[in-house]
């Protein structure tokens, strides 16, 4: 198979993408939604940062009163109402998180020192038990709570408008911040941005994504899943390699009952394995380009599940249309 993307070209694209990321995307998403004055102002709970000089602030405007926003925040947690974020990404690890679509009275009580579970306690056989929870260290009902899993501050604008801010400290070490800038921070932003939007859509009672668009994305994911499942069968030794993504998908469904996450892990692992099986060492250049596209969709899309679902569905849909057109042409009676 001829691959038009050479390693040198892929590295050039990677360097350009990294420059754009550091110059534009990183400064934008680290203080996403927060005004310069909000980034500089003192917020309740700043005293908990123990003199930290580096931090980030993110914010969103919610067209609802603070009293309507607060209950959604209070019931957050893996064992409660979830985190209103991208569960399909969270559950790739088997975290077993499910987002609530209603306020539950039994989850409206929190106290200082309470533990907030971030994932199921037996995740990876308990290897991350100490890292899968956080503790509430500050609580002012209706105004401030930390850490759940971050520090939330509610600032009423008027009777029907609230600014929801979150603030977190950054490491004091320049080297550590540099490493986090290209590893943890992008993934953290993807989840926190969707969490803020998830709180907003619930408090306002207006869904972020219309139902019809959700179904379009689901069809796209299923089309892509069907296509790559057939590719596995067609490539040499593909049926044996299918066991890897299939087993991972089954484990995800077993622990979380999240079919979206299972399909996502099947495609992510499946695309990688098909590349290595069919192209060998020539696979990494196109895979690098695919990874860059996916990362940018995750960073820029309000709901990456919908955006990626539509994108990955376009290729198999176009392929099916092409096959249909070719089939029609082949069976068309010859002109006399």
ABEGO torsion letter per residue (X at the ends): XBBABBAAAAAAAAAAAAAAAAAAAAAAAAABGBBAAAAABBBBGAAAAGGBABBBBBBBBBBBBAAAAAAAAAABEAABAEAGBBAAAAAAAGAGBBBBABBBAAAABBBBGBBBBABBAABGGGAAAAAABBBBABBBBGABBOBOABBBBBBBABAABBBBBBBBBBBABAAAAAAAAABAAAAAAAAAAAAAAAAAAAAAGBBABBAAAAAAAAAAAAAAAAAAAAAAAABBGAAAAAAAAAAAAAAAAAAAGBAAAAAAAAAAAAAAAAAAAAAEAAAAAAAAAAAAAAAAAAAABABAAAAAAAAAAAAAAAAAAAAAAAAAAAABBBBX
